[in-house]
């Protein structure tokens, strides 16, 4: 920690921040204190309120209650531009710059220096390029600023975004998941820059899901949970297990979780899917994973651990640059999800509303989609066939709907999730990948889906089950593969407790 930072008054202080959307609380009594010359990590699980807090802080949303002070003076920015003018700049996970402009143009867009007739006539491009080089030099970045931004790596683009923020005379720099697309060496370079900026007195708010990065660079940690402020700690005084406990809302109690009665797994059941050293640069370190017929393998890890990235590689949505994938013992190269479907794989995606359902189509049409895609354009399912298919799964999964011709967007979240599951079951897959299948649905629907997972495994289907709800993972899994910071860090057997999983996540690398 910067020794001077602990005695400094906060450069930015938020107290009692509340925010509601349509009557639903998103933030309740949230506090945050940023000191000059300090890197402050903002931690919390998905839905904890981090993004909403940043949007309030940067003027995207107006707080319903609470106070914000910058250098002791009350502020209430009405837009991101107004926040920037106050000295609060944000660099997002997806670099928010224009790839078709040059580096220098990106850094000074909207505030180009001018020359001639009292600086009102034309842009002084020589000064633009000179000042851009000077700002990047502060970050030890030496590039041709006249080149298109798109010609440089994501890591360099991150540095350009930070340099632009510095050019706005920022007093507060917010970094929202800045390392999500960087490899280890690029992360080290970024952290070296952050430490230099900290030594210059800048207050840095660092948002990440990577625990090792929190402890590598942060001085203090603030934790949010379910929209509420949990606490603020010095990083040196809050260990990884205590941090996870603060994020998930309970202490490690070493108590056994309730477990379902798992279907018996044949001792020599064949592996339906085997990943051997499968990885993708910047997304996932090489992973070994197998799923046998009739087996439920849970995939556990905090948000950002690489669970969805692995699912995308297994289903042909992303291309691995190392490793090998086998289906039924035969090496396969999945060029697309269509290839995955042909090999008997199915994926219920994490984002149900954007990647799962087609809201304007009927329940019947949504259920028929995957089977129709596998059959191809030459053999179309008749309406009678679609109806028979939909009615069978509506009955089998207990989908509640007035009619199979009701637009699926009008159904509850739980029934939408069952319909997505039905769509893939209609293809009779060998392996079913379920990415957060119970998110956003009620308790009863969750139970029905969990029971269905076990029933499918009992019939011999291989299931890869991904969930942020650790109690669900330990309840239905024959084995649990644990990911941390885009690496597989171990496996646990059936009957393991939630604590055992969290301890493996929090263990030192």
N, C-alpha and C positions, 0 to 999 in steps of 0.2 A: 504494500500500500504506500502511496505517496504520504509521507509523514505529515506534511502541511495540511493535507486535506481534512484530517480528522478534526482540526481546530477551526476550520473555515466555516463561515455561515453558508447555508445552502444558496447556490446560485438560482436554483429552481425548487419551489416547494409547493406541493399539492396537498390539500387537506379536505377531508369529508366529501370527496367527489362521488356524486350519484349520477346515474344515467339509466333511463328506461327507454324501451322500444315497445310501443303498443301496450303499455302497462306492465311489461315484463322487465324486471330489474336486470341490467347488464353490469352495473357497477353500484356498489353499496359502501359508502364511507371509506373510499380508497385514499390512501396517503402515499406520497413519494417525496423523497428529499435527495436532490442531486447537488453534490459539492464540487467546487472547482478543483481540477487536478485529481479527479477520481473516476474510475470505471465502475459502473454500478449495474449489476445484472438484474434484470426483471424476469422472474421465473414463475411458471405455473403451467398446468396441463391445458390441453385444448379446451376452450370455453371458459378459461379462468378470468378472462377480461383484459388480457394484455393488449390485444389489437384495439379494443374499444377505448382503453385508456390512452393509447398513443393518438388515436383519432381525436379525442377530446383535447389532448395537449397541443395538437397541431392544427386545431381549428376546423377539422372535418365535421365533427359533431360538437354541439354546445352542451355543456354539463347542465344537468337539471338542478344541481345543488353543489355547494363546495366552493373552495377558493383556490386560485392559482397565483403564485407570486414569482416574479423574475427579478432577481437582485433586490428583493424586498418590496417591489412595487406590484400592485394587483394587475393582472393581465386577463384578458379573455379574447384570444385570437378568433377572428371570424372566418378565417380561411387559412390554408397552408401557406399561401403567399404572405399573409399578414404575420403568421408565426415566423416565417423566414426573416422578415424584416425586423422582427424582435430579437433575432439571433438564435432561433430554434430550428435546426435543420435535421431532416430525416433521410437516411439511405435505406431503401427497402431491399428485401430478399431478391426480388426481380428488379434489376437496375432500371430505374425510371428515367432513362435518357433516350435520345433519338439516335439509333444506329446509323441512319443515313446522313447524319451530320458529322463534321470533323470533331475531334477531341476538343479543340479550342472552342468551336461553336457551341458544343454542349456545355462547356464550363461557364460560358458568358451569355448564353441564350437569355434574351429578355433584358439584358443590361449591358449591351455592347458599348464600349467606349467610342466616342465619336471625335471627329476633328473637322476643322474648317467652320467659319462663320459662327464663332462662339460654340464650337463643338455640336452643331446641329445638323450638319450636312451629311456626312458619310461616316461609315464605320471605320475606325482606325484598326485595320486588320493586323498591322505590325504590332500594335500594342496588345491586341487580343492574344496573338500567338506568344508574345513575350511574357505577358502576365500568366498565361496558362502554363508555360514552361516553369515559371517561378513557383507557382502553387504546387505543381507536381514535384518539383525539386525538394519541397518540404517533406514529401513522402518518400524521397529517394527513388522516384520514378523518372526515368529518362527515356522518353518516347517522342516520336514525330507527331506533334500536336495538330499538324495539318492533315493527317490521315483520318479516314473515316473511323468512327468509334467501332464499327462492326468488324474492323480488321484486327482487333485486339481481343485477347482472351477475356473471359468473365472476370478473372482476378484483376486484370488491368482496368476493366470497366468499373469495378468496385472502387478502385483507387481514384479513378476520374470522378466518380460520384462524391467521394469523400473530399477530394480537392475542390470540387464545386461548392460544397458546403462550407469549407474553410474560406473560400472567396466571398462568401456572404457574411463574413465577420461573425461567424457563429460563436455563441457562448455555450450552447448545448448541442451535442451531436447525438442523434438517436440512430442506432444501428439495429435494424429489424432482420434477424436471421442472416447476417452478412456472409456466413461461412457455408451456407447450405449447398452451394455449387462449387466449392473450392476443395482442392486436395490438401494433404497434410502440409506440404511445403508452402503452398499459397496461404494457408491459415497462419503458419509461422510468420510469414512476411507481413500479413495484415496485423498480427498482434504486435509485431515490432513497431509498426506505424502507430498503433493505438497507444502503446507505452510512451512513445515520443510526444504524441499530442497531449497525453495526460501530464507529462512533465512540463508542458507549456501552459498548463492551467485550464485546459478544456475539460468540461464536464461531459462524460460519455455514458449514455444509457445503452446497455448491451442486452439484446433479447436473443436467446438461443435455447435449444433443447439439449445441447451437448454438455453433460456434466463436467467432463474433463476440461472443456474450454472455459467454463465458469471459473474453475479453480486456477486455471492457467493465467488468467488475465484480470479477474475482477477483484475489486477492493471490498465492495459491499454487495449484499443480495437483498432484494425485496421479493417476497412471495405473495402471489394472489391465488385465491381458490374460490371458484364459483362466484366470481365477481366481487369478492370481498378481500380486504387487506388482511393478511395473516401476520406479517411481521417484517422487520428489517434487522439484518445481522451483518457483522463483519464476516467476510468470507473465511477468514482464518478461524472463526469461532463456530462455524456451522459445517459439520462434516456431511459427506454425501448421503448417508443414511438419514440423518436428521433433515436434510433438505428434501429428500423424497417424502419423508413423513409429513413435512409441512405442506408439500404439494398435494398429496393424496388424502390428507386429513385424518391420519391416525398414526399412532406409534407402532413400531415393530413389536408385536406382542407374542411372536412365536406360538401362535395358536393355530390349530389345524382348521382349514377351510372345509366347508361342506362340499362333499364330492358326490357326483351322480354315480349311479351304477353303470359302469362302462361296459359296452358290449365286449364279449370275449374276443381276443385277438389271437389268431392262429400263430403258433410259434414260428412257422416257416412261411408265413404269408409273403408273397412276392412284393417287391418294391414297384409301385406304379410309377413313381417319379423319383429321380435322383439328380440332384444338383451337385456338381463336383467343381469346386473353386469358381463358382459363378459370381461374376462381379461386373461393375460398371464404374469407370473412373468418375470420381466426384459424387457418386451416388451410393455405392455399396462396395465394401471390401469383399474379397472372394469368400463365398459361403459354401459350405457342404451341408446338404439337407436331403433327407429321404422321407417319403411317405408311403407306407405299405397299404395294401388292400385291406379295408375294414378298420383302418387306423385313423384316429383324430390326432393330428399334430398341432399343438397350439404354438402360435408365434407371439412372443411377449416382448415388450420393450416400451419405453416411454415414447411420446410423440417425437418424431424426428429420428428414431432409432434405425429406420431403414425397412420397416415392415412392408409398407406399400410399394417401395422401390423393388423389393424382392418379388412381390406378387406380380408387378409389371414385367419383370424379367421372365418369370415363369410362364406368363401368358402371352408373350410375344408383343407386348405393348412397348417394350424398350429392348434395345439390342445390347447384349453383354459384350464387353471387349476382352473378357477372359473366362475360362472355364468351359464346362461341358454340361449339357442337359440330356438325360436319358428318360425315355418313356417306355415302360415295360422292358427295360434292359437295353433298348436300342437308342443310340445317339441320334438326337434330332436337332434341327436348326429351325427355330420358329421365327419365320420372317414377319409374321403378323398374327393377330388374334384368330384369324380364319384358319391358319395352320394349327394353332393350339386346339381349336374346336375339332378339327379333323383327327387329331391325336387323342381325343377324348377328354380334354381339359375344359373347365368352365370357371368363370370368375364372376362373383357378385361384387361389384366395385364399392369402394368406400363412400363415394359421393352419390348417394341414391338419386337425388333429384336432378343432378346434372349429367351423370354418367350411366345411371341405371334405367330410369323410366323415360318414356316419351309421353309427357303429361297430356298432350292433346289427343293421343290415341286411346282407344278403349282398353279395358282390362284384357279382353280377348285378344286384341291385336298385339299388346305388349307381351303376353305369354307366348304367342306364336313366333315372335321375332327371331330368336336364336335358331330354332328348328328350321324356319324358312331360309335363314341365311346359310345354314349348313346344306340344305337341299339344293340351293342354287336357283337361278331364275328360270331354268327350263322346267322345273317341277314345282308348281306353286300349290300351297295348301288351300283347299277350297274353304269357303265360309263354313260349311258343315264340319269339315275336319278341324278348323280352328275352334268352332263351338264345342265339339266333343272334347278337344284337348283342354280348353279353358275350364269347362264344367268338371272334368276329372280332377284337375288340380285345385279348383275352388273347393271341392268337397274334401280332397285329401289333406289340404293344408288349412282348411277352415277359414278361407278368405271371405271376409264379410263385405258384401256388395249388394246393391239393389238389383243389379243386372251385370252380366259379363260384358255388356256394351256400354257400361258407365265409363266415362273418361277416367283414366287411372289417376289423374291429378286431383280428383275429387275424393279419393280414398284416403283413409288415415295412413300415417307413416308405417305402422306395423303391417297393414294390409298391402301397401306398396312394396314393402320388403319381401313379404311372402310371394307376391307376384313376380318379383325379380328372381327369387329362388325357384319358383315354378318354371319360369322361362328356361332356366338352365337345366333343371331336372328333366324337362321335355326332351333334351338332347341325349339323355342317358349317359352322362359323363362318367369316366373312370375316376377322375380326380376333380373335386369341387373345392375351389379357393374362395373362402368367405372373408372379405375385408370389412371389418366393423359391421356385421350383419344385424346387430341389435341396437345400433346407435339411433337415438331419437325416437324410440318406440316405447310403448307402455310395458309395465311389468308382465302383464298377462301374455302379451304378444312375444316378449323376450323368452318366456318360459316355453311357449309353443315352438318357437324356432330352435331353442336349445334341444328340446325333445326330438324335433325332426332331424337335427344333426346326428344325434345318437342313433336314431332309427336307421338313417341312411348308412352309417358306419356298420351297423349290425347286419345290413344287407350286402356288405362287402365294398361299399364305396370308400375311396380314400378321401380324407378331408383335411385341408389346411385351414385352420381357424385363427383369424387375426382379430384381436379385440383389445381396446384400451381398458376394458373392465377386467381387472386381474382375477376377480372371483369367478368370472365366466371361463377364463382360460384354464384355471386349475380345476374347475368343476368337470369339464368334459374332455380333457386331453389325456391320451395314452402317454404322450411325451410332450415336453414343452421346450422349444428352442428359444433361447433368450438372445436378443440383440441389444447392443448398446453402441450408440454413436456409429451406426452403419457397419458394425462388425458383429458376427456371431460370437458370443462369449461363453456359451456352454449349453448343455441340455439337462433337463430335470425329468425324473420319472413320474408316472401317474401317482396321485396321492400327495404330491408336493404342496406345501402351503404357499399362500401369497407372500409371506415373509421371505421364504426361500428364494422366490423369484426376485423380489426387491433387493435382497442382499446380493444376489448375483449381478443385478444391474448396478448396484452401488459399489461393488468391489473394485479395488484399485486395479488398474490395467497391468 
